[in-house]
Amino acid sequence: MTFEEILASILREGTPAISKEWLGKIKDENGRIPFIIQRMAERPEVLISHLLYKGEVTGTSTLPPKYVELLSMGIGAALQCSHCVEYHMQAATKKGATREEILEVILIAGLVANSVVLAEAYRVMDAQMPVCGGECDTNGVEVGKRKK
């Protein structure tokens, strides 16, 4: 079905009916409805706009569906969203992802998340503390104030 045909069906059948239909399809495909989708369903227009956007992003992707799910799982892991990891891990597995691929994605997500922590902390440190070639006494330095 084209995007225009989907929009026409929404206009023809109404957002509450389409929302209910799409929720049923999600449950059939995944065995459950993710939490955020459940909350969005309380406002069918929000749910439908989210699912239209998601559908177009994933539907026009040049990446195979398994890799879209693996990427989503890794991003969920880096963002510390256990529900996202669980949902996308299940979806990736259904699309053929192996235990080894899932482990590799989790390790890469951890590496990236760790890098973000270090980069942000080092930027704050550089902004708040003088650079002194590793020989500074940092005891008692207050954040936001530099030694003179």
C-alpha positions as CSV (number, residue, x, y, z in Angstrom):
1,M,0.0,0.0,0.0
2,T,1.4,3.4,-0.9
3,F,1.7,6.3,1.5
4,E,-1.2,8.0,-0.2
5,E,-3.4,4.9,0.1
6,I,-2.6,4.7,3.8
7,L,-3.5,8.3,4.3
8,A,-6.8,7.8,2.4
9,S,-7.7,4.8,4.6
10,I,-7.0,6.9,7.7
11,L,-9.4,9.6,6.4
12,R,-12.0,7.0,5.3
13,E,-12.0,4.8,8.4
14,G,-11.0,7.4,11.0
15,T,-8.1,7.6,13.5
16,P,-9.7,5.5,16.3
17,A,-10.4,2.6,13.9
18,I,-7.0,2.7,12.2
19,S,-5.3,3.0,15.6
20,K,-7.1,-0.1,16.9
21,E,-6.3,-2.0,13.7
22,W,-2.6,-1.1,13.8
23,L,-2.3,-2.0,17.5
24,G,-3.7,-5.4,16.6
25,K,-1.1,-5.9,13.9
26,I,1.7,-4.9,16.3
27,K,0.5,-7.4,18.9
28,D,0.2,-10.1,16.2
29,E,3.7,-9.5,14.9
30,N,5.4,-9.1,18.3
31,G,3.2,-10.9,20.8
32,R,2.7,-7.7,22.7
33,I,2.4,-3.9,22.4
34,P,5.3,-1.9,23.6
35,F,4.7,0.4,26.5
36,I,5.2,3.7,24.6
37,I,2.9,2.5,21.9
38,Q,0.2,1.7,24.5
39,R,0.5,5.3,25.9
40,M,0.4,6.8,22.4
41,A,-2.7,4.8,21.7
42,E,-4.5,7.0,24.2
43,R,-4.3,9.7,21.6
44,P,-4.8,7.9,18.3
45,E,-3.5,10.9,16.2
46,V,-0.2,10.7,18.1
47,L,0.1,7.0,17.6
48,I,-0.8,7.1,13.9
49,S,1.7,10.0,13.2
50,H,4.4,8.1,15.1
51,L,3.7,4.8,13.2
52,L,3.5,6.6,9.9
53,Y,6.9,8.2,10.5
54,K,8.4,4.9,11.8
55,G,7.0,3.0,8.8
56,E,8.4,5.4,6.3
57,V,11.9,5.5,7.9
58,T,12.1,1.7,8.2
59,G,10.2,1.0,5.0
60,T,12.4,3.1,2.8
61,S,15.6,2.0,4.5
62,T,18.3,0.4,2.5
63,L,19.3,-1.7,5.5
64,P,17.9,-5.2,5.9
65,P,15.2,-5.3,8.7
66,K,17.4,-7.4,10.9
67,Y,20.0,-4.7,11.0
68,V,17.4,-2.0,11.6
69,E,16.4,-4.0,14.7
70,L,20.0,-4.6,15.8
71,L,20.7,-0.8,15.5
72,S,17.5,0.0,17.4
73,M,18.5,-2.5,20.1
74,G,22.0,-1.0,20.4
75,I,20.7,2.6,20.6
76,G,18.3,1.4,23.3
77,A,21.2,-0.1,25.2
78,A,23.3,3.0,24.9
79,L,20.3,5.1,26.1
80,Q,19.8,2.6,29.0
81,C,16.3,1.7,28.0
82,S,15.9,-1.9,29.0
83,H,12.4,-2.1,27.5
84,C,13.8,-0.9,24.2
85,V,16.6,-3.5,24.3
86,E,14.2,-6.3,25.2
87,Y,11.7,-5.4,22.4
88,H,14.2,-4.8,19.7
89,M,16.2,-7.9,20.7
90,Q,13.1,-10.0,20.3
91,A,12.3,-8.4,16.9
92,A,15.9,-8.8,15.7
93,T,15.9,-12.5,16.7
94,K,12.6,-13.0,14.8
95,K,14.3,-11.4,11.8
96,G,17.3,-13.8,12.0
97,A,19.8,-12.2,14.4
98,T,22.1,-14.6,16.2
99,R,23.2,-14.5,19.8
100,E,26.7,-13.6,18.6
101,E,25.3,-10.6,16.6
102,I,23.3,-9.4,19.6
103,L,26.3,-9.7,21.9
104,E,28.4,-7.7,19.4
105,V,25.9,-4.9,19.2
106,I,25.6,-4.7,22.9
107,L,29.4,-4.5,23.3
108,I,29.5,-1.8,20.6
109,A,26.7,0.1,22.3
110,G,28.6,-0.1,25.6
111,L,31.7,1.2,24.0
112,V,29.9,4.2,22.5
113,A,28.0,4.9,25.7
114,N,31.3,4.8,27.6
115,S,32.9,7.2,25.1
116,V,30.1,9.7,25.6
117,V,30.5,9.6,29.4
118,L,34.3,10.2,29.1
119,A,34.0,12.9,26.4
120,E,31.4,14.9,28.4
121,A,33.3,14.6,31.6
122,Y,36.6,15.5,30.0
123,R,35.0,18.6,28.4
124,V,33.7,19.7,31.8
125,M,37.0,19.1,33.4
126,D,38.9,21.0,30.7
127,A,36.4,23.9,31.0
128,Q,36.6,24.1,34.8
129,M,40.2,23.2,35.6
130,P,43.5,24.5,34.2
131,V,45.6,22.4,31.9
132,C,48.9,21.8,33.7
133,G,50.5,18.8,32.1
134,G,49.4,16.3,34.7
135,E,51.2,18.0,37.6
136,C,48.4,20.1,39.0
137,D,47.2,19.7,42.6
138,T,43.4,19.3,42.1
139,N,42.6,19.0,45.8
140,G,40.2,21.7,46.8
141,V,39.5,23.2,43.4
142,E,35.8,24.2,43.2
143,V,33.9,23.6,40.0
144,G,33.6,26.9,38.1
145,K,36.6,28.5,39.7
146,R,40.2,28.4,38.4
147,K,43.3,28.5,40.5
148,K,45.4,31.6,40.0
